[in-house]
Amino acid sequence: MKQAFRFPLKQHIGEQAVPAIVKGDRIVRGQLLALKKENTLSANIYSSVSGVVLEVNDKQIVIKADERQTEEYIPLKSNTPLELIEEAGIVGLGGAGFPTWAKLSKPFGEGGKIIVNAAECEPILSHNIKCIEENPEQLVSGMKIVMNITRAEEGVIAVKEKHHTAVRRLQEAIAGENMRVVLLPDLYPMGEERAVIREVTGNILPVNSIPIEAGVIVLNAETVCRIWEAVTLKKPLIDKNITVAGKLREDEKPVQVLCDVPLGMSVKDVFDMAGGVAEGYGELIMGGPFTGKRTQMDAPVIKTTGGLIATECFMSGPEKIGLLVCACGADKSRLQELAKSLGSEVAAVRYCKQAKEVKNAWKCENPGKCPGQVQKVLELKREGAQAILISNCTDCSNTVMSCAPQLGLPVYHCTDGALRAVNHPLIRKIHKNKLQEV
C-alpha cells in the first residue's frame, strides 16, 4: 500500500482530539491516534491502517501505511454499550459530526422515539440505501442497542418511498419489533433533521430548537450500523461507506458505492478504487451536490465524508449574476465560489425568506415547504443580475422557475455540475412529481 494516510484532529463538532502518539511510532489498525479532550464535546480518532507515524502537528496526524494490510484491528476495551460508543469515536456520519455518545447520554423519561434518518437526502448519494438493501438486520440490531440505551418506547426508520427494495427489506427485518417504517416523499431536503421530525411526528420544530425538545433523537443510518459494530464487534470507527460518482473513467458506472473505505485515505486513492477520474472535470466535491464542499485530490476521507463527486466542466455564466441562498443548500460562500467558476461577477445576494440566522448558521423555518421567491428574484433583477444562481430546495426551485424565466433571467443551480456528470435530471421544476430539466 505505502500510502500516506492523513487524520485531521477535528472531524466532529466540538473540541478537536489530542494526539496520543508521536512521530516515529509504529501503529497498527484500530490503534488510538488522538484522544477526545477530557470534559468536552469531542471524539476519539483511530488509525484505519498499520504503519509508521510520519508527522504529528496541531492539525493532523500522518501515517505511512505498510505495504500489506489486514482487516484485523485492536478491539475496544469498554464494557457497556454507551461506553463503547464513546470509546469508538462514533459521530454523526450524515455530515453533521455531532459526537454520538453525547446525543445518547441522557435517557428518555417517558415516551421518546429514536428516528433513523435513512432518507439518503441528497441526489446521487446512495450508500445508505445499498447497505440497507443488503443487510437491513444490522441497522435494526443497531436500533435496538440505541433504544435500550435511551429507554425509547419506539423506533422509527424514515426512508424515501421510492426505495422499494429497501422499504420491503426493512419491513421484513422489523417484524415483531417495536419499530415502524415511515415513508418520505422524494424531495430535497427531506433528510434534513427537522424535516424528518415533521414527517414522523407532524410537528415542525422552531429553528432554535433541538430534537430532544420534541422527545426524539435522530441518528443517521450508517451511524446506527457503526454503533452495532462498536457494541457487538468492539470495532472503533475506522472505515466509512462512500458514494463515488461523476466523471469517472468507467463511464458506464457513473455512480458507485464503496463500503468500508479506510478513514484517512486520500480523495485520489478513493477515486482510483472506482476506476479513476476522467480528464476534463469541473471540480471535486466532498459530500452531496447541495451541501458538499470543493475538495482536492490530496484531501483525506474523514468521518463525515459521504460522497466524492467529480463534476462536469463549468458552463460560461453571464457577466453579472445574482445569488439566491437557501438555508437547506449551498451557503453564500459556496455560491460565490461557483459564480467565480462560471466567470460571473456577483451583482447581489438575497436569502430565501424562510432562512433564519441561528448561531452564525442559517436554518429554514419549514424545510422543503417554500412560500415563494418572486420578491427576491425581482430584487436581484433590479440590482443588475442577468441570471440567478440558486441553492434552493426542490420546492423553492419550483417557485423560482415560476417567475425567473418570465423575467428574462436564466437559472443556474448549485447542483448542476454534479448532476450533469451522472446524467441526472437537473433541479429546476417539479412536474407530475418528477424533476424536469428546463
C-alpha positions in Angstrom: 0.0 0.0 0.0 2.7 2.5 1.1 0.3 5.4 1.0 0.2 8.5 3.3 -3.0 8.5 5.4 -4.0 11.8 7.0 -6.1 12.0 10.1 -7.3 15.6 11.0 -7.7 16.1 14.7 -11.1 17.8 14.2 -13.5 15.5 12.4 -16.5 16.4 14.5 -18.5 19.1 16.2 -16.8 20.3 19.4 -13.2 20.3 20.5 -10.5 18.7 18.4 -8.9 15.5 19.7 -5.5 15.4 21.4 -2.7 13.3 19.8 -1.9 10.1 21.8 1.2 9.1 19.7 4.4 10.7 18.5 6.4 10.8 15.3 8.2 7.5 14.6 5.7 5.3 16.5 4.7 2.1 14.8 0.9 1.9 14.6 -1.5 -1.0 14.0 -5.0 -0.8 12.6 -7.5 0.2 15.3 -4.9 1.9 17.5 -5.9 5.1 19.2 -4.3 8.1 17.5 -5.9 11.0 19.3 -7.9 11.1 22.5 -11.2 13.1 23.0 -10.4 16.2 25.0 -11.4 15.5 28.6 -14.7 17.0 29.9 -15.5 18.5 26.4 -17.7 17.6 23.4 -15.1 15.7 21.4 -14.4 12.2 19.9 -11.5 9.7 19.7 -9.7 9.1 16.5 -8.2 5.8 15.5 -5.9 4.6 12.7 -7.5 2.7 9.9 -4.2 1.2 8.8 -1.0 -0.2 10.2 2.2 1.7 9.5 4.6 4.4 10.9 3.8 7.9 12.1 5.4 10.4 9.7 4.1 13.6 11.3 2.1 14.9 14.3 1.2 18.6 14.4 -1.6 20.7 15.8 -3.9 19.9 12.9 -3.4 16.3 11.8 -1.5 13.0 12.1 0.1 11.5 9.0 0.8 7.8 8.8 2.8 5.9 6.1 0.8 2.7 5.6 2.5 -0.7 5.4 2.5 -2.4 2.0 0.4 -5.2 3.4 -2.7 -4.6 5.4 -5.2 -6.9 7.2 -8.8 -6.4 8.3 -7.9 -7.1 11.9 -8.0 -4.3 14.4 -7.3 -3.6 18.1 -10.7 -4.2 19.8 -12.3 -1.7 22.1 -11.9 -2.3 25.8 -15.1 -0.8 27.4 -18.0 -2.9 28.6 -21.3 -1.0 28.4 -22.8 -0.1 25.1 -22.7 3.7 25.7 -19.0 3.5 26.9 -18.2 1.5 23.7 -19.9 4.1 21.5 -17.9 6.9 23.2 -14.6 4.9 23.1 -15.2 4.1 19.4 -15.2 7.7 18.4 -18.6 7.5 16.7 -20.1 10.7 15.5 -23.0 11.6 13.2 -22.0 10.2 9.8 -24.6 12.0 7.8 -22.5 15.2 7.7 -23.1 17.0 11.0 -20.5 15.1 13.0 -22.1 15.5 16.4 -20.4 13.1 18.9 -22.9 10.2 19.3 -22.1 9.4 22.9 -23.3 12.9 23.9 -26.6 12.5 22.0 -27.4 9.3 23.8 -26.1 10.2 27.3 -29.4 11.2 28.7 -32.1 8.5 28.6 -35.7 9.5 27.9 -38.0 9.8 30.9 -41.4 8.7 29.5 -42.0 8.1 25.8 -39.3 9.0 23.4 -38.6 8.0 19.9 -35.4 7.0 18.1 -35.6 8.1 14.5 -33.2 6.6 12.0 -32.7 9.0 9.1 -32.3 6.8 6.1 -33.6 9.4 3.7 -30.4 9.5 1.6 -31.4 13.1 1.3 -29.0 14.4 -1.4 -29.3 13.3 -5.1 -26.6 10.8 -6.3 -25.7 9.6 -2.8 -26.8 6.0 -2.4 -24.5 4.2 0.0 -27.0 4.1 2.9 -29.8 2.6 0.8 -27.5 0.0 -0.7 -26.4 -1.1 2.8 -30.0 -1.4 3.9 -30.9 -3.4 0.9 -28.0 -5.8 1.5 -28.1 -6.0 5.3 -31.2 -4.5 7.0 -30.7 -6.7 10.1 -27.6 -4.7 11.0 -29.5 -1.5 11.1 -32.3 -3.0 13.1 -29.9 -4.5 15.6 -28.1 -1.2 16.0 -31.5 0.5 16.5 -32.3 -2.0 19.3 -29.0 -1.1 21.0 -29.8 2.6 20.9 -33.3 2.1 22.1 -32.1 0.2 25.1 -29.5 2.9 26.0 -32.1 5.7 25.8 -35.1 3.7 27.0 -37.0 4.8 24.0 -40.5 3.5 23.6 -40.5 3.4 19.8 -38.1 3.2 16.9 -38.8 4.8 13.6 -36.9 4.3 10.3 -37.6 7.2 7.9 -36.8 6.3 4.2 -37.9 7.7 0.9 -40.9 5.8 -0.6 -39.1 5.4 -3.9 -36.6 2.9 -2.5 -39.0 0.0 -2.8 -36.4 -2.8 -2.2 -35.0 -1.1 1.0 -38.6 -0.5 2.3 -39.5 -4.1 1.8 -36.3 -5.4 3.4 -36.8 -3.1 6.4 -40.4 -4.1 6.9 -39.4 -7.7 6.9 -36.5 -7.1 9.3 -38.6 -5.2 11.9 -41.3 -7.8 12.1 -42.1 -8.3 15.8 -40.1 -5.3 16.9 -41.3 -2.1 18.4 -40.4 -0.3 15.3 -42.1 1.1 12.2 -41.1 2.5 8.8 -42.2 6.0 7.8 -42.2 6.7 4.0 -40.9 10.1 2.9 -41.6 11.9 -0.4 -38.8 12.2 -2.9 -38.0 15.8 -2.4 -34.9 17.7 -1.1 -34.3 18.4 1.8 -36.4 15.5 3.1 -33.5 14.2 5.1 -32.9 17.5 7.0 -33.3 16.7 10.6 -36.3 18.9 11.3 -38.0 17.8 8.1 -37.7 14.2 9.2 -39.1 15.0 12.6 -42.0 16.9 10.9 -42.8 13.9 8.7 -42.7 11.4 11.6 -44.4 13.4 14.3 -46.4 16.0 12.4 -44.7 18.9 14.3 -42.2 21.4 12.9 -39.6 22.4 15.5 -38.6 26.1 15.7 -35.3 26.9 14.1 -33.6 27.4 17.5 -34.9 24.1 19.0 -33.2 20.7 19.1 -34.8 17.3 18.5 -34.8 16.2 22.2 -37.3 19.0 22.9 -39.7 17.0 20.7 -39.0 13.8 22.5 -36.9 12.4 19.7 -33.3 11.6 18.9 -32.3 11.4 15.2 -29.4 9.3 14.0 -28.1 8.7 10.5 -28.5 5.2 9.2 -24.7 4.5 8.9 -24.2 5.9 12.4 -26.5 3.2 13.7 -24.8 0.5 11.8 -21.4 1.6 13.2 -22.9 1.6 16.7 -23.7 -2.1 16.1 -20.1 -2.7 15.1 -18.7 -0.9 18.2 -21.0 -2.8 20.6 -21.1 -6.2 19.0 -17.7 -6.4 17.3 -15.8 -3.9 19.6 -14.7 -2.1 16.4 -13.6 1.5 16.6 -14.8 3.9 13.8 -12.1 3.4 11.2 -14.0 2.8 8.0 -16.6 4.7 6.0 -19.2 3.9 3.4 -18.9 6.4 0.4 -20.7 7.1 -2.8 -18.2 7.9 -5.5 -19.6 9.4 -8.7 -19.3 11.8 -11.6 -16.8 11.9 -14.5 -15.2 8.5 -13.9 -13.1 6.6 -16.4 -15.6 3.8 -16.1 -18.3 5.9 -17.6 -20.8 3.1 -17.7 -20.7 3.2 -13.9 -21.0 7.0 -13.0 -22.3 6.2 -9.5 -20.6 3.6 -7.4 -20.8 2.6 -3.7 -17.6 1.7 -1.9 -18.0 0.1 1.5 -15.5 0.3 4.4 -13.2 2.8 2.9 -10.4 3.4 5.4 -10.5 6.8 7.1 -7.5 8.9 6.2 -7.2 7.7 2.6 -6.7 10.4 0.0 -9.5 11.5 -2.3 -7.4 10.5 -5.2 -6.9 6.9 -3.9 -10.7 6.6 -3.3 -11.4 7.7 -6.9 -8.8 5.2 -8.1 -10.7 2.5 -6.3 -13.7 3.4 -8.5 -11.6 3.4 -11.7 -10.2 6.9 -11.6 -11.4 10.3 -12.6 -11.8 11.1 -16.3 -10.0 14.1 -17.9 -11.7 17.4 -18.0 -13.8 17.6 -14.9 -15.1 20.8 -13.4 -14.4 20.4 -9.6 -14.2 17.7 -7.0 -17.0 17.8 -4.3 -16.7 16.1 -0.9 -20.3 15.5 0.2 -23.5 15.8 -1.8 -24.4 18.1 -4.7 -26.4 20.5 -2.4 -24.2 20.9 0.6 -20.9 19.4 -0.3 -17.7 21.4 -0.4 -15.0 21.7 -3.0 -12.1 19.4 -2.2 -8.7 18.4 -3.6 -7.1 15.1 -4.7 -4.8 15.0 -1.6 -7.5 15.7 0.9 -8.3 12.8 3.3 -11.5 10.9 3.8 -12.9 11.9 7.3 -15.7 10.6 9.5 -18.3 12.8 7.8 -17.4 12.0 4.2 -20.4 10.6 2.5 -19.8 11.3 -1.2 -17.0 12.2 -3.6 -18.1 13.6 -6.9 -16.1 14.7 -10.0 -18.4 17.2 -11.7 -19.0 18.2 -15.3 -17.0 21.2 -16.6 -18.4 24.6 -15.8 -20.5 26.4 -18.3 -19.9 30.1 -19.1 -22.1 32.3 -17.0 -23.3 35.8 -17.6 -21.3 38.9 -16.8 -23.4 39.6 -13.7 -25.2 37.0 -11.7 -27.5 37.2 -8.6 -27.2 34.7 -5.7 -30.3 33.4 -4.0 -29.2 31.5 -0.9 -31.4 28.8 0.6 -30.7 27.6 4.2 -31.2 24.0 3.0 -28.5 24.1 0.3 -25.1 25.6 -0.6 -24.3 28.6 1.6 -23.3 32.1 0.4 -19.5 31.4 0.2 -20.1 28.3 -1.8 -22.3 30.1 -4.3 -19.7 32.9 -4.6 -17.1 30.2 -5.4 -19.4 28.7 -8.0 -20.1 32.1 -9.5 -16.4 32.7 -9.9 -16.0 29.4 -11.7 -18.8 30.4 -14.1 -16.8 33.6 -14.8 -19.5 35.8 -13.4 -19.4 38.8 -11.1 -21.9 38.7 -8.2 -24.4 41.5 -8.7 -26.3 41.0 -5.4 -27.1 38.4 -2.8 -30.5 37.5 -1.3 -31.6 34.8 1.1 -34.8 32.8 0.9 -37.5 34.4 3.0 -37.6 31.4 5.3 -33.9 31.4 6.1 -33.2 32.5 9.6 -29.8 33.0 11.2 -29.1 30.9 14.3 -25.7 30.9 16.0 -23.8 32.0 12.9 -25.6 29.5 10.7 -28.8 29.6 8.6 -31.8 27.4 9.1 -35.1 27.1 7.2 -38.3 27.7 9.1 -40.0 24.8 7.4 -37.6 22.8 5.3 -38.9 21.8 1.9 -42.1 24.0 2.1 -41.4 27.1 0.1 -43.6 30.3 0.5 -42.5 31.8 -2.9 -39.4 33.7 -4.2 -40.9 36.3 -6.6 -39.9 39.2 -4.4 -36.3 38.0 -4.1 -36.0 37.4 -7.8 -37.3 40.8 -8.6 -34.8 42.4 -6.2 -31.9 40.6 -7.9 -33.0 41.7 -11.3 -33.3 45.3 -10.1 -29.7 45.2 -8.9 -28.4 44.2 -12.2 -28.4 40.4 -12.2 -28.6 38.9 -15.7 -29.2 35.4 -14.4 -29.5 33.9 -10.9 -27.6 31.1 -9.2 -29.6 29.3 -6.6 -29.1 26.7 -3.9 -32.7 26.1 -3.3 -34.6 23.0 -2.2 -36.8 21.3 -4.7 -39.9 23.3 -3.7 -38.0 26.6 -3.7 -36.6 25.9 -7.1 -40.1 25.3 -8.4 -41.2 28.8 -7.2 -38.1 30.4 -8.7 -38.9 28.7 -12.0 -42.4 30.1 -11.9 -41.0 33.7 -12.3 -37.4 34.0 -13.2 -37.6 32.8 -16.9 -40.6 35.1 -17.4 -38.4 38.0 -16.2 -35.7 37.0 -18.7 -33.4 35.6 -16.0 -31.7 32.2 -16.8 -31.4 30.0 -13.7 -28.3 28.1 -12.6 -28.3 25.7 -9.6 -25.5 24.7 -7.3 -26.1 21.1 -8.2 -25.8 21.4 -11.9 -22.2 20.3 -12.4 -22.7 17.2 -10.3 -26.0 16.1 -11.8 -24.8 16.6 -15.3 -21.8 14.4 -14.6 -24.1 11.4 -13.8 -26.9 12.2 -16.4 -29.3 13.1 -13.6 -32.3 15.5 -14.3 -31.4 19.0 -13.3 -33.2 20.6 -10.4 -35.4 23.2 -11.9 -39.1 22.5 -11.5 -41.5 19.7 -10.4 -44.0 18.4 -12.9 -46.2 15.4 -12.1 -43.9 14.6 -9.1 -40.8 14.3 -11.3 -37.9 16.7 -11.7 -37.7 18.1 -15.1 -34.8 19.8 -16.9 -35.5 23.2 -18.3 
